[in-house]
């Protein structure tokens, strides 16, 4: 059986926080508690323009929406991502896609 994960291409994340809202609503988490958090990283530019990266980080609460994925649905964060920068699928396939994408992270739950 393949292990599934979440591939995030943060080169395209706009920092809209929709993934956080979708997660909180899906799991009925209270304010401040979430399975994914968007963090903003600012890199000042010396010889190039300022760079701002928004990186969604799954937390220890993330189970990739086990109930949703058991029904064949996408995790809530992936379904609602407005920038379409998140993908869900077998780890091996996601790792292959990473080879051609510069700013990506791959998440595999415990």
Beta strands, then each sheet from edge to edge (+ up, - down):
strand 1: 4-9
strand 2: 36-43
strand 3: 51-58
strand 4: 86-90
strand 5: 104-107
sheet 1: 4+ 1- 5+
sheet 2: 2+ 3-
end
